[in-house]
Amino acid sequence: MKNFYVTIRFRAKNFILFIKKHFQILKELRSNEEFIRSAYYEVYLILRYLFPFLFVAYIPFSVLDWTDFLKDSGYYPLLIYNSIFLPGCFIFSTLLNFPILKSESSRKWIAIAGTLFLTSAGTGMNLIIFQFGTDLSLFAFTQLGIAVLLRYPDKIKTLIYFANYAIFFVCMFWMGKNSSYLIQNFFFTMIMTILLDQISFLTKVNSFHKEQSIRDLNRKLVMESIKKSEILRIAIHDLKSPVTGILSLVGLYTREPSPITTTNRSSVTYADPPEILDHIDRTSRKILESIEDVLYLASSADIETIGYQTQKINPELLLRSVSSNLNFLFSSKSIRIEDGLFGYDFFFQANPQILYRVFDNLLSNAAKFSPENSEISVSSRLIFESDQKILIIQIEDSGPGFRPEDEKDMFREFSILSAKPTGSESSSGIGLALAKKLLDRMGIRIRLSNSESKGGAKVILEFPQSKAK
């Protein structure tokens, strides 16, 4: 029993705190212009769809009323009501869907007028049909529907439905429909209207508060992302200086060979630069290239400039040039290049430095994941598709290729795939993501698969004629 009491007390306390929190939020939002604007716009949109539906749905009932009237000289108030309700629905449908006044203030007052018209229509219809029975269902349905559906940010809707309740209550007594049964139903409907109105409004407040929290969080995340990108750019920029310094020192040494004095002082010879300097030079340049790669990923502004620095390029000739410049890399692992480039007379409008970077990246990747004494194949072919020429360039290596689980992460930044470098090379997961981003910008399609002939990875590049010159 004691545990039951504690549980009830705990739940009651939580419920009170929950209500207090919502009313605190409600108090804050009552004066929030963004919330008021959002709530009125929501009401405007609901009425925008509601009035055309009511107009179309009520036409058959209006036709039936006119048919009955013509047969039996029926009830005049019903015809008067129809003559007001149908044109009213048409007018509000026009005003809401084809607004002449487009300001927020005009939309607000049209929404208020539409709400007043709907509640009054429900009240009027129920009073008209009172002579046929003692049913409050139409009046109750209208007031409850408006209370739940239209979530006003202020007290205007409350004033509207209270005015309707007052008018309806007075008319009940004036028409002699004041039985205890009707009065009980009337007050029960009014209490339910107030309750549902408040619940509906609190759901609006709660959803708006959550949306506002998400927007604030998004703004913070964007600011944090901007700060981190800026810090990354500064850090990488600072890294470039010492690496550039190393390259400068290596360049000075290789340009001015060291003198070697022999036993004969009059004879001086010069030693060739040590081979280690070549390795230092290549490694430093690779570091600089990696730094540039990260800078490209960190800054979209650099990628946006690609389209403004283009010229006519023969992709096959450029690929051969890149392959020739990477001979030192291939020879270090005894990798042979199988040149299957046809040499088509095909030129493509692109940024040569960017395309060179992509080719260098793809060939370096192929060497990185290929074993020693293997082959890398580069080939080309020209195909015709949808009345345009497409140059296909393929790079195939002898490495492990791609596994099925790699497919979803192939072009994701900083993702490490299943294949591992076969030498002492490192893999950062930047290369393919950067290549995809740069190629997309130039209108070149890249696809990855496994090579049937070499057993390793296959990179397919498609240069469309639409970008060719």
N, C-alpha and C positions, 0 to 999 in steps of 0.2 A: 504493500500500500504506500509505503514511504517512497519507493522508487517511482511509482505512478505519479505521486504528488510532485516529485522533483522534475519528472519529465514534462508534466503539464506546465509547471512554473517556467521551465527552460524554454518550452515552445512559445508560451505566452509572451515572455520577455523578448524573444527573437522577433515575434510578430509585431510587437510594439515598436521595436527598433527599426524594423523594416518599413512600417508605416511612417514613422518619424523621418526616416531617411528620404522617402518618396515625397513627403510634404515639404521637406527642406529643398529638395531639387525643384519641386513645383514652384516654390516661392522664388527661387533664383531665376527660373525660366519665364515667369510671368512678365518680367521686364526685359527679357532677351529678344532683341529685334529679329535675330536670325530664326529663333524658334517661332515667333509670331508669324513671320513671313512664310516659314515652312508649313505651319499648320493651316494657314489660310489658303496656300497654294494646293495643299492636299484636298481641302474641302472643294476648292474650285475644280480640281480634276475629277472628283467623284460626281459632282453635279453635272459636269460636262458630259459624262457617259449616262447618267441617270435620266436626265430630261428627254433625250431622244428615245430611250427605251420606253419611258412612260407614254410619250406621245404616240408611238407606234402601237404599244400594247393596249392603249385605251380606245383606239379607233373602233374595233369591233363592238365594244360595250356601248359606245356612243351610237353606233348604227342600230343596235338592238333597241336602245331607248327611243330613238326616233321612230323606229318601226312600230313599237308598242304605242307610242303617242298617236301616230297616224291611224292606227286601228281603233283605239279606244279613247282618243283625246285624253291621253294620260296625264302624268304628273308634271306641271309646269316647272316647279323648282329644280327638278332633275335636268330638264332641258336647259334651263338658265345656267345651271352648274356646268353642264357639258360645254355650253357656249363660252364659258370663261376658262375652264380647265384646259381644253385642247389648244386654243390659241395661246394661252399662257405657257404651256409646255413648248409650243413651237417657237415662241419669242425667246424663251430662256435657252432653248437649244441653239438658236441662231446667235444670241449674244455670247454664249459660252464657247461655241465652236468656231465662230467667225467674229472674233472680238473687234469692234470698231475702236474702242478705247483699250489700249494695250498697257496702260500703267498698272502698277501693283494696287494702287488705291481703287481704281475702277474695278479690277478683278475682285477685290475684297467686298465692295458694296454690291456687286452683281451676285456674289456668293451668298451674302446676307439676305438680299431680296429673294433669291431662289429658295433659301431655307424657309423664310417667312411664307412664301407662296405654298410650298409643299405642306407645311404644318397646318396652315389655314385650310388647304384643300382637304386634308384628312379630317379636320374638325367639321368642315362644312358638309362633307359627304355623310359623315356619321349622323349629323343632326337632320339631314334630309331623309335618311332611311329610318329615322326613329319612328315614323308613323307606321312602318311595316313591322316593327319589333323593338325589343329592348336589348339591343346588342351593342357593346362598346368595342368590339374587336377591331373595326377599321380605325377608329380613333386611337386605340391603344397601339395598334401595329405602326401607325404613322409616327406617333410620339416616341415609341421605343426604338423604331428604326432610325429616326433622326438622331436620337441620343447616342446610339452605338456607332452609327456610320460616320457622322460628321463631328470630328474632334476639334472643336473650336478652341483657340488659346485663351479666350476671355469669357466674360459672362453673357455675351450677346445671345448665344443659343439658349442659355438658361432663361433669360428674359422672354425669349420667343415662345418656348413651350409652356412657361408659367402663364403667359398671357392667354394661350390657347386653352389651358386647363381652367382658367378663371371664366373665360367666355363659355366654355362647354358646361361648366358647373351652373352658371346663371341660366343658360338655356334649358338645362335639364329641369330646373324648378319651374321656369316659365311655361314649358310644354307639359308639365305635370308628370314628368318621368323621374320622380324623386323617391322611388322605393328604396328600402334599406339595402336590398340586393345590389341595385345599381350604384348607390352611394359607396358601398363597400368596394365594389369593383373599381369604381372611379379612383378612390384613394389608394387602393393597392397598386393600380396602374401608375399613379403619380409617384409613389414611393419607389417602384421599380425603375421608372424613368430616371429619377434623380440618382439612384444607385448605379445603374448602368452607364449613365452619363459620366459619373465620377470615375468609374472603373475604366471606361473607354479612354477618358482623358489621361489617366495615370499611365496606361499602356503607351500612349503617345509620348508622354513625358519621358518614360523609361527608355523607349526606343530611341528618341532623339538624344538623350543623355549618353547612351551607348555609342551612337553614331558620332557624337561630338568627341567622346573619349578616343574613338578609333582615329578620327581625323587629327586630333592633337598628337596621338602617338605616331601617326604617319609623318606629320610635320617634323617631330623630333627625330625620327629615323632618317628622314631625308637630310636634315641638318647634320646629324652624326655622320652619315655617309659622305656628305660634302667635306666635312672636316677631315675624315679619315683619308679621303682621296687627296686632299690638299697636303696632308702630312706625308702620304705615300709619295706624292710627286716631289716634295721637298727632299725627303730622305733619298730617293733614287737620284735626284739631281745632284745631291751632295756626294753620292757614290761615284758619279761619273768623273768628278774632278781627279781623285787619286788614280783611277784607272787610265784616264787620259794622260796623266803625268808619267805613269809607267811606260805607256806607248811612246811618249816623247823621248824619254831617256833611252829606250831601246833604239829608237830611230837615230838619235845622236851617236850612239855607239856603233851602229851598223854603217853609218855614213862615214865615220872617222875610225878606221881600223887602228888597233893598238900597235905601236912600234915595238919590235923585238931587237934588242941590241945583242950582236954576236960577240965572240971573243975579239974579233977585229973591230975596233971601235969606229973605224971609218965605214964599216958595212952595217946598214940598218935594213931590216926586212919588216913586213907587216903581217900580222896573223889575221886569218879570216875570223869573223865574228863566231863565237861558240854557237853550236846548234841549239843549246838551251835557250838562247835569245829568240830563236825562231818560235820555240814552244811558248815562251813568255808572250811574244807578240800575238800569236794565234789565240792563246788563252785569254789575253786581255781584250782582244777584239770580240771574242765570243761573249765575254762578260758584258761588254758594251752593247752587243746585240740583244742579250737577255734583258738588260736594263731598258733598252728601247722598246722591247716587246711589252714589258710590264707597263711602261709609260703609255703605250698605245691602248692597252686594255683599260688603264686608269683614266684616260682622257678621251672622251668621245669627240672633242673638238678637233683633235688631230685627224681622226677618221673622216670627219665631215669635209676636210680639205682635199681628200683624194680626188674627187671629181673635178677639181679645178686645176690639176697639174698633170693632165694626160697628154699623150702623144701616140702616134701610130707605132705599134710594136709587132714584130713577128714572134709569137710566143715560143716557137720551136728554137729559133736562134738564141733567144734569151735563155732558155732552159739549157742549151748546149754550153753557153757561156758560164752559167752557174755551175754546171757539172765540171767544166774544166777548172774553174777556180777552187773546187773542192777536191781536186786530185790528191792533195796532201792528206785529207781525211780518209779517202778511200784506200790510199796506199798504206796507211798506218794499220789497216785491218786486212790488207791484201784483197780488197773487194774490187771486182771487175764491173765495168759499166757496159751494158749491152745497149748500144745506141740503135733504136728502131725508129727514129724520127724520120719522117718521109721528106720533109722540106717543102711543104705546100706553100703556095703563094697566097698566104692568108695573113692579113694584118688586123690588129685589134687595138681599139682606142682605150688606153689604160695608163696608169701611173707607172713608169718603168721601175722606179725605186721600190715601190710597194710590191709589184709583181716579182721583182728580183728577190725581195725578202721572203715572199711566200715560197718560191721555188727553192731557195736556199734552205728554208725551214723544212720543207717536205723531203728534200734529198738528204739533209742531215739526219732527219728522223729515220729514213730508210737505212742509212749507214749505222745509226745508233743501235737499231734493233736487229741488224743482220749479223750473222756469225762471221768469223774470219774465213777467208778463201771462198767467199760466196759471190753471187751476182746480183746486181740491181739493174732492172730493165726499164728503159724509158722508150715509149713508142707513141705514135700518133696515127690518127685516121680521120678522114673527112666524111661526114655523113650528111644526108639530106632529110630534113624533118619539117613537115608543115611548110613546104616551099622555101625553106631557108637552110643555108649551110651551117653546120656546127663542127668546129674542130675539137676532136677528143684527144686529150693527152693523158697517158697512163704512166704511173710510176709504180713498179712492182718490186718488192724486196723478198729476201729469203728468210725473213725472221719468223717468229711464231704466229704472226697474224692477229686477228681479232677473235675473241670468244663471243658467244651470244649475249652474255651479261654486259659486254662492253658497249653494246649498241646505244643504250640510253645516255651514256656519259661521254660519247666520242668527242663531242664538240663543247663539253662543259668546261668552264674555266677551272684550272687547278685540279682537274680530276686525273688520277693515276689509273691507267688501264692495266689489264692483266699482263701484257707483255712487259718484259724487263730488258734494259740495255744489256748487250752482250759483252761490252767492255767495261771500262771504268767511268763511262759517261753518267751524267746525272739526268733526271727527268723531272721537270717542274709541272707538267700538265698544262702549260700555257700555249704551246706551239699550234696544235690543231684548232683550239678555240680562237686564237688570233688569226690564223689562216682563213677560217670560215668567215669571221667578221670582215676581214679585208676583201676577200673574194666576193662576198655578198654585195658589198658596197660597189664593186666594179662590175657587177652583173655576171659574174662567173659562177657556175654551179660546181660544187665539190661533192663527190660521193666516195664513201669508203666501203671496201669489201675485202674478201680474201682472194689471193691470186691462185688460179688453178694450176698455172705452170710453175711458179716459184714456190708456192706453198706458204708464202708470207702475206703481208698486207698489200692491198692494191688501192691506190688513190686515183680517182678519175676526175679530170677537170674538163668542163664543157664550156667552150667559148662560142657564144651564139653569133650568128651573122648580123643580128639586129644591132650589135655593138661593134661590128667589124667595119673597117673602112677600106 
